Amino acid sequence: MMLRGLYAITPELVDTGTLLRQVAQALEGGIAMLQYRRKDRQNVDEARTLARMCGDCAVPFIVNDNVALALDCGADGVHLGRDDGEISAARVKLDGALAGKLLGASCYDSLAAARTAVAAGADYVAFGSVFPSSTKPAAVRAPLALFRDARALGVPLVAIGGITLKNTPQLLAAGADGLAVISDLFGAPDIAARARAYGMLFQP
């Protein structure tokens, strides 16, 4: 798969209307991918609406943690963390539903975990927290050297955790293909403009 650019992750908002408006702005700004992440409650109607919005913009839509919801809402794939089930089992379920579904895996600070995930069928892997994160302040820190060392895996590498426009150049220089961002995108006064600013950093 090709993944290069801003990988937006939805913020934890109570109001669906606000979430949809913010995502619409992010899509207008040109994000590369969107992940639906709700730790409090996952809503199939919300997910289906987001899937349609992303489809209209030809932006892949990924569901966090929940393979069943990803299949139910017509998502393009699912992203799994350490405690969200086996990568190989998720691969079988996704392929059984429709070929071409994407599967991502959080690998934290572990190259070995990334190797295992790719061998089990992951299409991309994420490392982080690369910087101190307000979303997950206790998260383990991932050294930037991981991106260089993981290049041989042959899949896109995503950085997550504490990412801002200011520190993005360090990540691109280290070898990250995608930047998973919540706060610095959805907390911006102009979400579309912030997304465009990230996109400019990926221009040759």
Secondary structure, DSSP 4 states (H G I P E B T S, - for coil): ----EEEEE----S-HHHHHHHHHHHHHHT-SEEEE--SS---HHHHHHHHHHHHHTT--EEEES-HHHHHHHT-SEEEE-TTS--HHHHHHHHHHH-TT-EEEEEEET-HHHHHHHHHHT-SEEEE--SS--SSSTTPPP--THHHHHHGGG-S-EEEESS--TTTHHHHHHHT-SEEEESHHHHTSSSHHHHHHHHHHHT--
